[in-house]
């Protein structure tokens, strides 16, 4: 990226095969080898410790860069230990951070950036050449060594640029870790909610099946019309179809979570707690959300570092734009007739045509584009925060309404219908319909509860940090939601 790629300064030393010249060439070669070998060492950690620190500020889980066979075995063992009991949300995130192959591939970007950083601090290898020229009057021997001098002058600027690019990659990798954690949370809540809602739908299927069987018996006894029997059969058939669709959706969501967790084979037979956690009674006060997101979002921090990198490249290119060739050296030459010539050597390229104006214009356009992308990302982040917060608050309000109003109403309807049925004032179908409606309302509550936790995960992603709101799973009797069971047991 630095303009040094196109600007060369050379030092050329020419001379005979005298011992003085040879010693100079050998000394320069030895010095170059020492310098290069001393700078070529590449640390194995490749900045991963910095990624761990950034992740630790946002997640309770650990991250592991797996690069050895024994580490692979340890990760596999740790994953299977986490899968032994009910899979919690925190355990799911931890498994993904250890076992997701795409994330492990992201970590390799650190190694690539590390090598770029090391390479930026190295000088170009000197080039040695020798010539033997024979003529009718004698033999002339020439030795030369050439070095890119601009590479030395721009060394500090290249290292600063590479260091900034390295920091940008660290931030981008940390952002990918945070993004993966958010995706796992959302999919975990989706699967957990699907499983709980599916259990209630199976109860609906059981209730409609009992209703359809009873209707069939009554029609055969002549106490129910074929129309009413067909209606009950239709309700049952629709419930079976809904159950099949929901089971397919659940399997799809489980496989999406398996992919995020990097699981296959027997490891996919995990199971979750039977109930979603209930939301907090009140949401914590959240102030300066947009400003906090602008401060915390890792992708925005990486975008700022990209602008810094382009600006540094532009400054360096503008500083050396008129230089093309600038060689400084010393020449020692012995002619074929024995005469010895010595003196300084200077090579300078005249910037008549290419003054770097095209590269400067390109970098200026890239800088403006990067600034516009960063500004657009900042606008998007603010909008994402507002949208996620509105959905989070709205689903929390809906949950309270369903829990405090709708579920108790359906519970009362079932109780009153049961009383009327016991007193022979209501039919069995009235009681079945009341229970079906209660279960449907409970399923809607669970779906809203699932949406609440997904909304919280989305809000955390939009903010770039964790929220303090948390809740524990409720006791079984806290909500008037019917436990999954066959409906005929109460008739």
C-alpha positions in Angstrom: 0.0 0.0 0.0 2.8 2.4 0.8 4.2 4.3 -2.1 7.6 2.6 -1.4 6.4 -0.2 -3.7 7.0 2.0 -6.6 9.9 4.2 -5.4 13.5 2.8 -5.3 16.7 4.2 -3.9 19.7 2.1 -4.8 23.3 2.1 -3.6 25.6 0.5 -6.1 29.2 -0.4 -5.5 31.2 -1.5 -8.5 34.8 -2.6 -8.3 37.5 -5.1 -9.2 38.1 -8.4 -7.5 40.3 -6.8 -4.8 40.1 -8.1 -1.3 38.8 -4.8 0.0 35.8 -4.9 -2.3 35.1 -8.6 -1.5 35.3 -8.0 2.2 32.8 -5.1 1.9 30.4 -7.3 -0.1 30.6 -10.1 2.4 30.2 -7.8 5.4 27.1 -6.3 3.8 25.7 -9.7 3.1 26.4 -10.9 6.7 24.8 -7.8 8.2 21.7 -8.2 6.0 21.3 -11.8 7.1 21.6 -10.9 10.8 19.1 -8.0 10.4 16.6 -10.2 8.6 16.9 -13.2 10.8 16.5 -11.0 13.9 13.3 -9.5 12.7 11.7 -12.5 11.1 10.5 -14.2 14.3 6.7 -14.3 14.3 4.9 -14.6 17.7 2.5 -17.6 17.8 -0.2 -15.8 19.8 -0.7 -13.3 16.9 -2.6 -10.8 19.1 -5.2 -13.4 20.3 -4.8 -12.2 23.9 -6.1 -8.8 22.8 -9.2 -10.5 21.2 -9.7 -12.4 24.5 -9.7 -9.2 26.4 -12.2 -7.5 24.1 -14.5 -10.6 24.3 -14.2 -10.8 28.1 -15.7 -7.3 28.4 -18.8 -8.5 26.7 -19.1 -12.2 27.4 -18.7 -14.5 30.3 -17.5 -17.3 28.1 -14.0 -18.2 27.1 -12.6 -18.2 23.5 -10.0 -20.7 22.3 -7.9 -20.7 19.2 -7.4 -24.4 18.3 -4.2 -24.9 16.4 -2.9 -28.3 17.6 -4.2 -31.8 17.5 -4.2 -32.1 21.3 -6.2 -28.9 21.5 -8.8 -30.4 19.2 -9.2 -33.4 21.5 -9.5 -31.2 24.6 -12.2 -29.1 22.8 -14.1 -32.2 21.8 -14.0 -33.5 25.4 -15.1 -30.1 26.8 -18.0 -29.9 24.4 -19.3 -33.4 25.3 -19.1 -32.5 29.0 -21.3 -29.5 28.4 -23.8 -31.6 26.4 -24.2 -34.2 29.2 -27.1 -32.4 31.0 -29.7 -30.0 29.9 -28.2 -27.5 27.5 -28.4 -24.0 28.9 -28.1 -20.8 26.8 -24.7 -20.0 28.3 -23.4 -23.5 27.6 -24.6 -23.2 24.0 -22.7 -20.0 23.5 -19.6 -21.6 25.1 -19.8 -24.6 22.8 -20.0 -22.3 19.7 -17.0 -20.3 20.8 -15.0 -23.5 21.2 -16.3 -25.6 18.3 -17.5 -23.3 15.5 -15.2 -23.9 12.5 -16.0 -20.6 10.8 -14.9 -18.8 13.9 -11.7 -20.8 14.0 -11.1 -19.7 10.4 -11.6 -16.1 11.5 -8.8 -16.5 14.1 -6.4 -17.4 11.2 -6.9 -13.8 10.0 -4.9 -12.8 13.1 -2.0 -14.9 11.9 -2.1 -13.3 8.5 -2.2 -9.8 9.9 0.6 -10.7 12.3 2.8 -11.8 9.3 1.9 -8.6 7.5 3.0 -6.6 10.6 6.3 -8.5 10.8 6.9 -8.1 7.1 6.4 -4.3 7.3 9.3 -4.1 9.7 11.7 -5.9 7.4 14.1 -4.3 5.0 14.3 -5.6 1.4 17.0 -8.1 0.9 20.1 -6.5 -0.9 20.8 -7.8 -4.4 24.3 -8.8 -5.3 25.6 -9.2 -8.8 28.9 -9.9 -10.5 30.2 -9.4 -14.1 33.3 -10.6 -15.9 34.0 -8.7 -19.1 36.7 -10.0 -21.5 38.2 -7.8 -24.2 41.2 -7.8 -26.5 43.1 -5.6 -24.1 42.3 -7.5 -20.8 39.6 -8.6 -18.3 37.4 -6.4 -16.2 35.6 -7.7 -13.1 32.7 -5.9 -11.6 30.9 -6.5 -8.3 27.8 -4.6 -7.3 25.3 -4.5 -4.4 21.9 -2.7 -4.6 19.6 -1.8 -1.7 16.2 -0.1 -1.7 16.9 3.0 0.3 13.4 4.3 0.3 12.5 1.1 2.0 14.6 2.3 4.9 13.1 5.8 4.9 9.5 4.5 4.9 10.1 1.8 7.5 8.6 3.7 10.4 5.5 4.7 8.4 5.0 1.1 7.1 5.2 -0.3 10.6 2.6 2.2 11.9 0.3 1.4 9.1 0.7 -2.4 9.6 0.2 -2.0 13.3 -3.1 -0.1 12.7 -4.2 -2.7 10.2 -3.4 -5.4 12.8 -5.5 -3.7 15.4 -8.3 -3.4 12.8 -8.2 -7.2 12.2 -8.2 -7.9 16.0 -11.4 -5.7 16.3 -13.0 -7.4 13.3 -12.3 -10.8 14.7 -13.7 -9.8 18.1 -16.8 -8.5 16.4 -17.3 -11.9 14.7 -17.1 -13.6 18.1 -19.7 -11.2 19.5 -21.9 -11.7 16.4 -21.7 -15.5 16.7 -22.7 -15.3 20.4 -25.8 -13.3 19.4 -26.8 -15.7 16.7 -26.5 -18.6 19.1 -28.6 -16.8 21.7 -31.4 -16.0 19.2 -31.5 -19.5 17.8 -31.3 -21.1 21.3 -34.4 -19.1 22.4 -36.1 -20.0 19.1 -35.6 -23.7 19.6 -36.5 -23.6 23.3 -39.7 -21.7 22.5 -40.5 -24.1 19.6 -40.2 -27.1 21.9 -42.4 -25.7 24.6 -45.0 -24.6 22.1 -44.9 -27.9 20.3 -45.8 -29.7 23.6 -48.9 -27.6 23.9 -49.8 -28.2 20.3 -49.6 -31.9 20.9 -52.1 -31.3 23.7 -54.4 -29.6 21.2 -54.0 -32.6 18.9 -55.0 -34.9 21.7 -58.0 -32.8 22.5 -59.3 -32.6 18.9 -58.7 -36.3 18.5 -60.8 -37.0 21.5 -63.5 -34.7 20.1 -63.4 -36.4 16.7 -63.6 -39.9 18.2 -66.6 -38.8 20.4 -68.3 -37.2 17.4 -67.9 -40.4 15.4 -69.5 -42.5 18.2 -72.4 -40.0 18.6 -73.0 -40.0 14.8 -73.1 -43.8 14.8 -75.6 -43.7 17.7 -77.7 -41.2 15.8 -77.3 -38.4 18.3 -75.1 -36.1 16.2 -75.4 -34.9 12.6 -72.9 -35.8 10.0 -72.2 -32.1 9.6 -71.1 -31.7 13.2 -69.1 -34.9 13.0 -67.3 -33.7 9.9 -66.5 -30.3 11.6 -64.9 -32.1 14.5 -62.9 -34.3 12.1 -61.8 -31.2 10.2 -60.5 -29.6 13.4 -58.5 -32.7 14.2 -57.1 -33.0 10.7 -56.0 -29.3 10.8 -54.4 -29.8 14.2 -52.4 -32.8 12.9 -51.3 -30.8 9.9 -50.2 -27.9 12.2 -48.3 -30.3 14.4 -46.4 -31.7 11.4 -45.5 -28.2 10.2 -44.3 -27.2 13.7 -42.2 -30.3 14.0 -40.6 -29.6 10.7 -39.9 -26.1 11.8 -38.4 -27.2 15.0 -36.1 -29.7 13.3 -34.9 -27.0 10.9 -34.2 -24.6 13.8 -32.4 -27.4 15.7 -30.1 -28.0 12.7 -29.4 -24.3 12.4 -28.3 -24.3 16.0 -26.2 -27.5 15.4 -24.4 -25.7 12.6 -23.6 -22.7 14.9 -22.4 -25.1 17.6 -20.4 -27.1 15.2 -22.1 -30.4 16.3 -22.6 -33.6 14.3 -23.1 -37.3 14.9 -24.3 -38.4 18.3 -23.6 -34.9 19.7 -26.8 -33.5 18.1 -29.0 -35.5 20.5 -28.9 -32.7 23.2 -31.9 -31.5 25.1 -32.9 -28.2 26.6 -34.8 -27.2 29.8 -38.5 -27.7 29.4 -39.4 -24.0 30.1 -38.2 -20.7 28.8 -37.1 -18.3 31.5 -39.7 -15.7 32.5 -38.8 -12.0 31.8 -38.0 -9.6 34.6 -41.0 -7.9 36.3 -39.7 -4.5 35.1 -37.2 -3.6 32.5 -34.1 -1.7 33.7 -33.8 1.9 32.8 -31.7 2.3 29.7 -30.2 5.7 29.1 -28.0 7.0 26.3 -28.5 3.8 24.3 -27.5 5.2 21.0 -24.5 7.0 22.4 -23.4 3.8 24.2 -23.8 1.8 21.0 -21.6 4.2 19.1 -18.9 3.8 21.8 -19.2 0.0 22.1 -19.9 -1.4 18.6 -16.8 -3.3 17.5 -17.7 -3.0 13.8 -17.8 0.8 14.1 -14.5 0.8 15.8 -13.0 -1.4 13.0 -14.5 1.1 10.4 -12.7 4.0 12.2 -9.4 2.0 12.1 -9.9 1.4 8.4 -10.2 5.2 7.9 -7.0 5.7 9.9 -5.1 3.2 7.7 -6.2 4.8 4.4 -5.3 8.3 5.8 -1.9 7.1 6.9 -1.3 5.6 3.4 -2.4 8.8 1.8 -0.1 10.9 3.9 2.9 8.7 3.1 2.1 8.6 -0.6 1.8 12.4 -0.7 5.1 12.8 1.1 7.1 10.7 -1.4 5.0 11.3 -4.5 7.7 13.0 -6.6 10.4 10.3 -6.0 10.8 7.5 -8.4 14.5 6.6 -8.4 17.0 8.0 -6.1 20.3 6.1 -5.8 23.2 7.1 -3.7 26.4 5.1 -3.7 30.1 4.9 -4.3 31.9 3.5 -7.3 35.3 1.9 -7.4 36.3 0.7 -10.9 39.6 -0.6 -12.3 39.9 -0.3 -16.1 41.5 -2.8 -18.3 44.7 -0.6 -18.7 45.1 -0.6 -14.9 43.7 2.8 -14.1 41.6 3.0 -10.9 38.6 5.3 -10.7 36.7 6.2 -7.6 33.9 8.6 -6.8 30.3 9.1 -5.6 27.3 7.9 -7.6 23.9 9.5 -7.8 20.8 8.4 -9.6 17.6 10.5 -9.6 14.4 10.0 -11.5 12.8 13.1 -12.9 9.1 13.3 -12.1 8.1 14.6 -15.5 5.2 12.2 -16.2 4.2 10.1 -13.1 4.1 12.3 -10.0 1.8 9.9 -8.1 -1.3 11.9 -9.0 -3.3 8.8 -9.9 -2.5 7.0 -6.7 -3.2 10.1 -4.6 -6.6 10.5 -6.3 -7.4 6.8 -5.8 -6.5 7.0 -2.1 -8.6 10.2 -1.6 -11.6 8.4 -3.2 -11.1 5.4 -1.0 -10.8 7.6 2.1 -14.1 9.4 1.3 -15.8 6.1 0.6 -14.6 4.7 3.9 -15.8 7.8 5.8 -19.2 7.6 4.1 -19.4 3.9 5.0 -18.6 4.7 8.6 -21.2 7.5 8.8 -23.8 5.2 7.2 -22.9 2.4 9.7 -23.3 4.9 12.6 -26.8 5.9 11.3 -27.7 2.2 10.9 -26.5 1.4 14.4 -28.7 4.1 15.9 -31.7 2.8 14.0 -30.9 -0.8 15.0 -30.8 0.3 18.7 -34.2 2.1 18.4 -35.8 -0.8 16.6 -34.5 -3.4 18.9 -35.4 -1.4 22.0 -38.9 -0.8 20.8 -39.5 -4.5 20.0 -37.9 -5.5 23.4 -40.2 -3.1 25.3 -43.3 -4.0 23.2 -42.9 -7.8 23.7 -42.4 -7.2 27.4 -45.7 -5.3 27.6 -47.5 -7.9 25.5 -46.2 -10.6 27.8 -47.5 -8.8 30.9 -50.9 -8.4 29.2 -51.1 -12.0 28.2 -50.0 -13.2 31.6 -52.1 -10.8 33.7 -55.3 -10.6 31.5 -55.7 -13.2 28.7 -54.4 -16.3 30.5 -56.4 -15.8 33.6 -59.5 -15.1 31.5 -59.1 -18.4 29.6 -58.5 -20.2 32.9 -61.7 -18.8 34.3 -63.6 -19.8 31.1 -62.4 -23.4 31.5 -63.4 -23.5 35.1 -66.9 -22.1 34.5 -67.4 -24.4 31.5 -66.3 -27.3 33.7 -68.8 -26.3 36.4 -71.6 -26.1 33.7 -70.5 -29.4 32.2 -70.6 -31.1 35.7 -74.1 -29.7 36.1 -75.2 -30.9 32.7 -75.6 -27.3 31.5 -72.9 -27.5 28.8 -71.8 -30.2 26.4 -68.5 -32.0 26.1 -67.7 -30.0 23.0 -68.1 -26.7 24.9 -65.5 -27.9 27.4 -63.1 -29.2 24.7 -63.3 -25.9 22.8 -62.7 -23.9 26.0 -59.6 -26.0 26.7 -58.4 -25.7 23.2 -58.7 -21.9 23.3 -56.8 -21.9 26.6 -54.0 -23.9 25.1 -53.9 -21.7 22.0 -53.6 -18.7 24.3 -50.8 -20.4 26.2 -49.0 -21.1 23.0 -49.3 -17.5 22.0 -47.8 -16.5 25.4 -44.8 -18.9 24.9 -44.2 -17.5 21.4 -44.3 -14.0 22.7 -41.9 -15.0 25.5 -39.6 -16.5 22.9 -39.8 -13.2 20.9 -38.9 -11.3 24.0 -35.7 -13.1 24.6 -34.8 -12.9 21.0 -35.5 -9.2 21.1 -33.1 -8.9 24.1 -30.4 -10.8 22.2 -30.9 -8.5 19.2 -30.8 -5.4 21.4 -27.5 -6.6 22.9 -26.1 -7.1 19.4 -27.3 -3.6 18.4 -25.6 -2.1 21.5 -22.4 -4.1 21.3 -22.6 -5.0 25.0 -24.6 -7.1 27.5 -27.7 -6.0 29.2 -28.1 -6.3 33.0 -31.6 -7.7 32.8 -31.9 -11.3 33.7 -34.4 -13.8 35.0 -34.6 -17.3 36.3 -37.1 -19.9 35.2 -40.4 -19.7 37.0 -42.0 -22.3 39.2 -44.6 -24.5 37.5 -47.5 -22.8 39.3 -46.7 -19.2 38.5 -48.7 -19.1 35.3 -52.1 -20.5 34.4 -50.7 -22.5 31.5 -52.0 -26.0 31.2 -49.4 -28.8 31.5 -49.1 -31.0 28.4 -51.5 -33.9 28.9 -54.3 -35.7 27.2 -57.5 -33.6 27.3 -59.8 -36.6 27.9 -58.3 -37.1 31.4 -60.5 -34.3 32.8 -63.7 -35.3 31.1 
